[in-house]
């Protein structure tokens, strides 16, 4: 069975199937990549909770940066957020994001 949560005509914020929760990409507010990453991860936390999951159950994260020169600053926030011993498989790439003011977008998949 597939469960879709907070579904609009374009997308669902969460799709659950066979014990896995797929979260839509999250962006955050702020002037710096650190501020946007903190806000983005706060939004990921809320979706994980809504999906019946948690940081400890993350399977994979895909991180998109508008500029790879922000990699270290983003990682400082990420490293403090990920629970010790529960780091997911992860990829980080540079991409043109949906709006010019966006610096980071994160997509998370987690067990529930």
C-alpha positions in Angstrom: 0.0 0.0 0.0 1.2 3.5 -0.8 0.3 6.4 1.6 0.6 10.0 0.4 0.6 12.7 3.0 0.0 16.4 2.3 -0.7 15.9 -1.3 -1.4 18.6 -3.8 -1.9 18.5 -7.6 1.9 18.8 -8.1 3.4 16.6 -5.3 3.2 15.0 -1.9 5.3 16.1 1.0 5.7 12.5 2.2 5.1 9.2 0.4 5.2 6.0 2.5 5.6 2.5 1.0 6.9 -0.8 2.4 8.4 0.8 5.6 10.2 3.7 3.8 9.2 7.3 3.9 10.2 9.5 1.0 10.3 13.2 1.8 9.9 16.0 -0.7 12.9 18.3 -1.1 13.2 20.9 1.7 14.6 24.4 1.5 15.0 27.0 4.2 14.9 30.7 5.0 17.9 32.8 5.7 20.7 34.9 4.2 23.5 32.4 4.6 23.9 28.7 3.7 24.2 27.9 7.4 20.9 29.7 8.2 19.1 28.0 5.3 20.5 24.6 6.2 19.4 24.9 9.9 15.9 25.9 8.8 15.8 23.2 6.1 16.8 20.5 8.6 14.1 21.8 11.0 11.6 21.2 8.3 13.0 17.7 7.6 12.6 17.0 11.4 8.9 18.0 11.2 8.3 15.8 8.1 10.1 12.8 9.7 7.9 13.1 12.8 4.8 13.4 10.6 5.9 10.2 8.8 6.4 8.4 12.1 10.2 8.4 11.6 13.3 10.2 13.0 16.8 11.3 12.2 18.0 7.9 13.6 16.1 6.1 10.9 17.4 8.1 7.9 18.5 5.9 5.0 19.6 8.4 2.4 20.1 12.2 2.0 20.6 14.1 -1.3 21.9 17.6 -0.8 21.9 20.2 -3.6 24.0 23.3 -3.2 23.7 26.3 -5.4 27.5 26.8 -5.0 29.9 24.1 -3.9 32.0 26.8 -2.2 29.3 26.5 0.6 30.1 22.8 1.2 32.1 23.3 4.4 29.6 25.8 5.9 26.6 23.4 5.1 28.6 20.5 6.5 29.1 22.3 9.9 25.3 22.5 10.3 24.7 19.0 8.9 27.3 17.3 11.1 25.8 18.9 14.3 22.3 17.7 13.3 23.0 14.1 12.3 22.9 11.8 15.4 26.2 10.1 16.1 26.3 6.6 14.5 23.2 7.2 12.4 24.6 9.0 9.3 22.6 8.1 6.2 24.1 7.3 2.8 24.6 10.8 1.3 25.3 12.7 -2.0 26.0 16.4 -2.4 25.9 18.1 -5.7 25.9 21.6 -7.1 22.8 22.6 -9.0 20.8 25.6 -10.1 18.0 25.7 -7.5 14.3 26.9 -8.1 14.9 30.4 -6.9 18.0 32.7 -7.0 17.9 33.2 -3.2 18.1 29.5 -2.4 21.4 28.1 -1.4 20.6 24.5 -0.3 17.9 21.9 -0.8 17.8 18.5 1.0 15.9 15.4 0.1 15.7 12.6 2.8 14.5 9.0 2.7 14.0 7.2 6.0 12.6 4.0 7.4 9.6 4.2 9.7 
